[in-house]
Amino acid sequence: MTKIFYVLLFGMMILAFSSDYVLVRYSYYTAGEAIDHGIDAGIIKAGIVTDAQEGYVQLDERSLRQAVRSAFRDNMRMDDNLEKPFMHDTTFDLKLNYDSDNVPWIEVTFLTHVSFVIHGVEYPVYVHRKIAYESIYK
């Protein structure tokens, strides 16, 4: 009788950790996709054409930040604090830098903690994207 109990207990633990593992992998994948889509939406909204003939475009940082965050939140179906029932302690950071050739680099960092089946166990999910927006056509 005790063997059956321990086998069932072990099976339930394996099931709990495997479902948490699947959720963490899914969260990482969907966050990466949402960041990519958010950056694309932000570039479209924040683009300021400074020299259309040469293809030079500047990005308005304020509208870029708002558009990326809003598109990311909508794609991830999160609340205004960027949290879900199983995601909390979320940070979302966007940096915009220009290199020596005046090419904008958009860097987004997303960090959250995921807890699903076992509420005392949390798994960090960290997603980082750094994308150059090349708008010069020669």
C-alpha positions as CSV (number, residue, x, y, z in Angstrom):
1,M,0.0,0.0,0.0
2,T,2.8,2.4,0.8
3,K,4.6,1.7,-2.5
4,I,1.4,2.7,-4.4
5,F,1.2,5.9,-2.3
6,Y,4.9,6.8,-3.0
7,V,4.5,6.0,-6.7
8,L,1.4,8.3,-6.9
9,L,3.2,11.0,-5.0
10,F,6.2,10.8,-7.3
11,G,4.0,10.8,-10.4
12,M,2.1,13.9,-9.1
13,M,5.4,15.7,-8.5
14,I,6.7,14.8,-12.0
15,L,3.4,16.0,-13.5
16,A,3.5,19.3,-11.5
17,F,7.1,20.1,-12.5
18,S,6.6,19.1,-16.1
19,S,3.6,21.3,-16.4
20,D,5.6,24.2,-14.9
21,Y,8.4,23.5,-17.3
22,V,6.0,23.7,-20.3
23,L,4.5,26.9,-19.0
24,V,8.0,28.5,-18.5
25,R,9.0,27.5,-22.1
26,Y,5.7,28.8,-23.5
27,S,6.1,32.1,-21.5
28,Y,9.6,32.6,-22.8
29,Y,8.5,31.9,-26.4
30,T,5.4,34.1,-26.4
31,A,7.3,37.0,-24.6
32,G,10.0,36.9,-27.3
33,E,7.4,37.0,-30.1
34,A,5.4,39.8,-28.3
35,I,8.6,41.9,-28.0
36,D,9.4,41.4,-31.6
37,H,5.9,42.4,-32.7
38,G,5.9,45.3,-30.2
39,I,9.2,46.7,-31.6
40,D,7.7,46.5,-35.1
41,A,4.6,48.4,-34.0
42,G,6.8,50.9,-32.1
43,I,8.9,51.6,-35.2
44,I,5.8,52.2,-37.3
45,K,4.3,54.6,-34.8
46,A,7.5,56.4,-33.7
47,G,9.2,56.9,-37.1
48,I,10.0,60.5,-38.1
49,V,11.3,60.8,-41.6
50,T,14.1,63.3,-41.6
51,D,15.4,62.8,-45.2
52,A,13.1,60.6,-47.3
53,Q,15.4,60.7,-50.3
54,E,18.3,59.2,-48.4
55,G,16.1,57.0,-46.2
56,Y,17.1,58.5,-42.9
57,V,14.5,58.0,-40.2
58,Q,14.6,59.1,-36.5
59,L,12.5,57.5,-33.8
60,D,10.6,59.5,-31.2
61,E,11.6,57.7,-28.0
62,R,8.5,58.6,-26.0
63,S,6.1,57.3,-28.6
64,L,8.3,54.3,-29.3
65,R,8.3,53.4,-25.6
66,Q,4.5,53.7,-25.3
67,A,3.8,51.8,-28.5
68,V,6.2,48.9,-27.8
69,R,4.8,48.5,-24.2
70,S,1.2,48.8,-25.3
71,A,1.6,46.2,-28.2
72,F,3.6,43.9,-25.9
73,R,0.9,44.1,-23.2
74,D,-1.9,43.5,-25.7
75,N,-0.1,40.5,-27.3
76,M,0.6,38.9,-23.9
77,R,-2.9,39.7,-22.7
78,M,-1.5,41.3,-19.5
79,D,-3.0,44.0,-17.2
80,D,-1.6,47.5,-17.0
81,N,1.1,46.4,-14.5
82,L,2.2,43.8,-17.0
83,E,1.1,40.9,-14.9
84,K,-1.1,37.8,-15.2
85,P,-2.4,35.4,-12.6
86,F,0.7,33.2,-13.1
87,M,3.2,36.0,-13.9
88,H,4.3,38.6,-11.3
89,D,7.1,40.9,-10.3
90,T,7.5,42.0,-14.0
91,T,9.9,44.5,-15.3
92,F,10.0,45.9,-18.8
93,D,12.8,48.2,-20.0
94,L,13.3,49.8,-23.4
95,K,16.5,51.7,-24.4
96,L,17.0,53.6,-27.6
97,N,20.6,54.4,-28.7
98,Y,22.1,55.7,-31.9
99,D,25.5,54.4,-33.1
100,S,28.1,56.4,-35.0
101,D,26.3,55.9,-38.3
102,N,23.1,57.4,-36.8
103,V,21.4,53.9,-36.9
104,P,18.9,53.5,-34.0
105,W,19.3,50.4,-31.8
106,I,16.3,49.3,-29.8
107,E,17.0,47.2,-26.8
108,V,14.2,45.6,-24.8
109,T,14.6,43.6,-21.6
110,F,11.7,41.7,-20.0
111,L,11.9,39.9,-16.7
112,T,9.0,38.2,-14.9
113,H,8.5,35.4,-12.4
114,V,6.3,32.5,-13.3
115,S,4.5,30.2,-10.8
116,F,1.7,27.9,-11.9
117,V,1.1,24.5,-10.2
118,I,3.3,24.8,-7.1
119,H,2.7,28.3,-5.8
120,G,5.8,28.4,-3.6
121,V,8.1,27.7,-6.5
122,E,8.9,30.6,-8.9
123,Y,10.8,30.4,-12.2
124,P,12.4,33.6,-13.7
125,V,11.7,34.2,-17.4
126,Y,14.2,36.7,-18.9
127,V,13.9,37.8,-22.5
128,H,16.3,40.3,-24.1
129,R,16.1,41.7,-27.7
130,K,18.5,44.2,-29.3
131,I,17.5,45.2,-32.8
132,A,19.0,47.7,-35.2
133,Y,16.6,49.7,-37.3
134,E,18.3,50.1,-40.6
135,S,16.4,52.5,-42.7
136,I,19.2,53.6,-45.1
137,Y,18.7,52.3,-48.7
138,K,21.5,52.5,-51.1
